[in-house]
């Protein structure tokens, strides 16, 4: 890491009562002294004017000095808290650059905190996740990750792997000790415990990923099936025009909502049909793009005009895929389907939920709301979401790393049971440990760090 002093505006763009310029690095204190024309005491708030090199007043506010290593980045850090106007903040920022600092890269403050062992990689990512939280549940979960709950689970699991590796490799290196780890039961028992622990963490990480990233839900179906009515019901507002005339929805309608802490991006699409209308054709083209990347597809049916579903459930899902393929649409293999039988208020049908191997079927009325609670519970279940007060946020890279580590532990267990190969078991455990190390940053590459921190805010 270089020894540059970095500077950035740490508050959001726009007008505000307070704006903060942050400095980190060896010149932070000397720059602050020149701006305030006075000495700063560690961790004491100083009210002072901020002046340029000609002693002309730029602004006035509070200066705070945090000496290394007891600061966020582990370096000398100064915060200049002035007024929140864009012009005055940029003037103050420009002056810090004239006095020897350089503009920070996105995420560079958090990156320095990581490189100086003030936080691990999970905690660094949690800072960005707190800022980007889309629900109260996501914010609380990100704070748990920042507090180190996720990291502790990974550290404890890594320590357990290390202890088992020591036992196995000692037996391999010192055969005269006659430790028969293949048949003594200890290693197998420890492997079973590791498998159980990593499975639990994997399940929690999947929940954390749902809380952080949310779920993309696309509503499709024939015109007048009730797609826009369902969007309005989910959003709790009249976002989409509802009309008996086919082709009313011409464009993609998006709404971010949450159901019991699960963030959802609901997307209402134009009805899929052949049309000569250029505007409607464009709406259908956009609908195709959304359908192909959806996590969940809600296939809306008019239960009055289309009747009940056939008994053959496999045939139904095949017909849905065929209908989509007629419009050259190929959803992701992981996409789940909910078939929604709408308008039960018009055919005296009761609200219900039926689940089979191919899809979930829900009967409801988007007009009256009858069956809506059954629908939302089915949606949460399909997404694998469960409410928990002990969740932490997780990213796709975390899940991938845990999954790889889990695979190596299972492979190591197989080598032990089938081949009695202690050396191969030891290597599999080493690989599992390395994958877990990439989560917290104990094992990392410059490319990975660059990718992670480049997505942060400038002032973080």
Secondary structure, DSSP 8 states (H G I E B T S, - for coil): -----EEEE-S-SS--S-EEEEEESTTHHHHHHHHHTS---BT--EEEEEE-TT--EEEEEEEEEE-TTSSSSSS-EEEEEE---HHHHHHHHHHHHHTT-EE--TTHHHHHHHHTTSS-HHHHHHHHHHHT--SHHHHHHHHHHHTTHHHHHHHHHHHHHHHHHHHHHHHHH-GGG---TTTSSHHHHHHHHHHHHHHHHHHHHHHHHHHHH-EEEEEEESTTSSHHHHHHHHHTS--S---SSTT---S-EEEEEEETTEEEEEEE---------HHHHHHHHHHHHHHHT-SEEEEEEEHHHH-S--S-HHHHHHHHHHHHHHTT----TT-EEEEEEE-GGGTT---EEEE-SS-EEEE--TTT-TTHHHHHHHHHHHHT----TT-----HHHHHHHHHHHHHHHHHHHIIIII--HHHHHHHHHHHHHHHHHHHTSS--HHHHHHHHTTS-TT-
